[in-house]
Amino acid sequence: MEKEKLYTEFEELGQRLGVKIVKGKGDFAGGTCIVNDETVIVVNKMKPMEHRLKTLATSFLEYNLDDIYVIPVLRAYIEETRSLDL
């Protein structure tokens, strides 16, 4: 699956979970944070797509996705990230 489509799938997963994904520019890596008591995932749009996808996958590792339908390729990408982080 192409990277842009995978990114779109992450955005759709965020919507289903009620997690806001914020895109910004600056000198930061990105990840999960809390803004005004709301959990958001911040993605640096100046970073390469691979980095943005890894940021999203790592952030979604914090959520229980067992009872939520996630397309197989996206679930595999998230699980692959889990094994890389160990």
N, C-alpha and C positions, 0 to 999 in steps of 0.2 A: 504494500500500500504506500502511496506517495506521502511524503512528510506533511504536506499541507492538509491532506485529507485526514491524516491521523490527528493533526492539531485541531481540526474542526470537530472530530469525534470527542476529543478531550473537552472542548467547549460545550458540546451537547451533554456530556456526562456531568459537567459542572452545573448546568442548568437543571438537570434532573435531580441532583443532590442539593440544589439550592446554594451552591458555592459560587461566589462571584470571582471571575478571573479578570484581573486588572492588568492591562498592558501599559508599560511605561518605558521611559528612556532614562539612562543614568548610569552611575558607577555602582551597580549592585548585581548580585547573582540572581536573586529571585527566590521565591518559595512561599510557604504559608505564613500568614501573619494575621493579627487581629486589629481591625480598624473600627473604632466606635462600636465595640462589642460585636462586630460582625467578622466572621472568618473569611478571609479572601486569599486567593493565590495571586501573587504578583509575578509577572513574567516580563523580563527585560527584552523589549522588541528589537534592541540593537544587537543582541547576541545571535549567533547562528541558530537555525531552526533546530538542529540536533540538541543544542543546549536548552532551548525552550521546551522541547519535548521531554527531556530528562527532568527538568524542573517540575513540569506538570506530573509526570509519572511518579516522581518521588513524593510530591505533595499528596497525590491520590492514594499512596500507600497508607496514609494516616486514616483512611476511611474504610469501613467495612463494606465491601462491594459484593459479598456473598449472595445477598438477596436481590441484587440489582442486575438487570440485563446489561452486559457490556459486550460489544461485538468481540468475537474471539481474538482478532488481531490486536485490538487495544488492550484486552485483558493480558494477552501474552507479553505485550510491550511493558506493561506495568509490572508483571511478575518477573520479567527479565531484569528490570531495574532493581527489584527487591534482591535478586540473587547477586547483582553487582555491588550492592551496598553492604552485603554481609562481610 
